Amino acid sequence: MMMETHAYATVWGYDQKGNRVLLVNRGGLPNETNMEVVQAVYRERFGEGAGMVLFDAHLAHQMTHCRQIRNQPFCYVPTLEDYQPSGIEAYEASIAIKQTGMIFYKCLF
């Protein structure tokens, strides 16, 4: 797992040593320093171009979950039926970025 969203609508990534670092706080504000640290991990693992595309795609996925969490009432506990549409929406956000990256890097013909 490269990124995760928590119940407080925060997004966390991992640094070079595997330590969890805050990427987006409860208010939706990014931590630019930590973003750069996690982007470096993506670039190292996946290469310059693919790393940044995957970083952006994973961040879009997690930010979709953050928006979903923020739109729910306080202390909301999702049901099993809530997970499927939420997951699909988040994956669609990440897939759109991956498709754009594939076109930009001429991976699709």
PyMOL commands that set and color helices and strands:
alter all, ss='L'
color gray80, all
select helices_A, chain A and resi 32-46+48-70+80-104
alter helices_A, ss='H'
color red, helices_A
select strands_A, chain A and resi 3-5+11-14+20-24
alter strands_A, ss='S'
color yellow, strands_A
deselect
rebuild
show_as cartoon
